[in-house]
Amino acid sequence: MENQKEKILVIDDDQDFIDAVTPILESALYNVITAADAKEGKKKIFAESPDLILLDIMMESLFDGFSLCHAIKTSKEYKEFRDIPVIFISAVKEKTGSRFQFKGEEQGLAGPDDYIDKPVKPDDLIARIERLLKK
């Protein structure tokens, strides 16, 4: 009997990041599905029913990642996906020197299950994924 690998959906408009993170996830025996933006990510969520989502915060707009995360966690449309852990990934710290501060709850937005700054450390990424998938 084959072990069913967990599916991780990576939604990021940075192809270099996708190319870097895919082998890290595959080496930890995850199935990797990718999407280049929030719209494609939404289609993949419904088509693939991933076990966990790595979600870039800023894609076409500053709030793409936030609005998709909020929709997954709260909207009726995504109700069967509400329990999928979402990890935000952001290069803001790398670019600005400080972590992206977004108080989603003040805006009435549901936040992610975790947050990782780019560049990601492979061991840290895998440890966080494993922790969320064991919930």
C-alpha positions in Angstrom: 0.0 0.0 0.0 1.4 3.4 -1.1 1.5 6.2 1.4 -0.6 9.1 0.0 1.7 12.1 -0.1 0.3 15.4 1.2 -0.3 18.0 -1.5 1.2 21.5 -1.0 -0.1 24.3 -3.2 2.5 27.1 -3.7 0.9 30.3 -4.9 3.6 32.9 -5.8 4.2 35.1 -8.8 8.0 34.7 -8.4 8.9 31.7 -10.6 12.4 31.7 -9.1 10.9 31.1 -5.7 8.7 28.3 -7.0 11.7 26.7 -8.7 13.7 27.0 -5.4 11.0 25.7 -3.1 9.6 22.8 -5.2 12.7 20.5 -4.8 12.8 21.3 -1.0 9.2 20.2 -0.7 9.6 17.2 -3.0 12.7 16.1 -1.0 10.5 16.0 2.0 8.1 13.8 0.0 5.3 16.2 -0.6 3.4 16.6 -3.9 3.8 20.1 -5.1 1.2 22.0 -7.1 2.0 25.6 -8.2 0.0 28.7 -9.2 1.4 32.0 -10.5 -1.3 34.2 -9.0 -4.3 34.3 -6.7 -6.8 33.6 -9.6 -4.9 30.5 -10.7 -4.4 29.6 -7.0 -8.2 29.7 -6.5 -8.7 27.3 -9.4 -6.1 24.9 -8.1 -7.6 24.9 -4.6 -10.9 23.7 -6.0 -9.3 21.3 -8.5 -6.6 19.8 -6.3 -7.9 20.2 -2.7 -4.4 20.7 -1.3 -3.4 19.8 2.3 -1.5 23.0 2.9 -1.1 26.3 1.0 2.1 28.4 0.8 0.8 31.8 -0.2 2.8 34.8 -1.3 1.4 38.0 0.2 2.1 40.5 -2.6 1.4 39.4 -6.1 -0.4 41.6 -8.6 -1.6 43.8 -5.7 -0.5 44.4 -2.2 -3.5 42.5 -0.8 -3.8 39.5 -3.2 -2.5 37.0 -0.6 -4.6 38.5 2.2 -7.8 38.5 0.4 -7.3 34.9 -0.8 -6.4 33.8 2.7 -9.5 35.6 4.1 -11.7 34.0 1.5 -10.4 30.5 2.3 -10.8 30.9 6.0 -14.3 32.6 6.0 -16.3 32.5 2.8 -19.0 30.0 2.0 -17.5 29.4 -1.4 -14.4 27.8 0.3 -16.2 26.1 3.2 -14.8 22.7 2.5 -11.3 24.1 2.4 -11.5 26.3 5.5 -9.3 23.9 7.6 -6.4 23.9 5.1 -3.4 25.5 6.8 -2.2 28.6 5.1 1.4 29.8 5.5 2.2 33.3 4.3 5.5 33.8 2.6 6.9 37.3 2.1 10.0 39.0 0.8 9.1 42.2 2.5 11.6 41.8 5.3 14.3 41.0 2.8 13.4 44.1 0.8 12.7 46.6 3.6 14.5 45.2 6.6 11.4 44.8 8.7 8.6 42.2 8.8 5.4 43.1 7.0 3.0 44.4 9.6 -0.6 43.7 8.8 -3.1 43.6 11.5 -5.7 41.6 9.6 -8.1 41.2 12.5 -8.4 45.0 12.7 -9.5 45.0 9.0 -11.8 42.1 9.8 -9.6 39.7 7.8 -8.8 36.2 8.8 -5.0 35.6 9.0 -2.8 32.7 8.0 -1.8 29.8 10.3 1.9 30.8 10.0 4.3 33.3 8.4 7.7 32.8 6.9 10.1 35.5 5.6 11.9 34.9 2.3 14.4 33.6 1.7 13.1 30.5 3.4 15.3 28.2 5.3 14.5 24.6 4.1 14.6 23.0 7.5 12.4 25.7 9.1 9.9 25.5 6.2 9.6 21.7 6.4 9.3 21.8 10.3 6.5 24.4 10.1 4.6 22.5 7.4 4.9 19.2 9.4 3.6 21.0 12.5 0.6 22.3 10.7 -0.2 19.1 9.0 -0.1 17.2 12.3 -2.9 19.3 13.7 
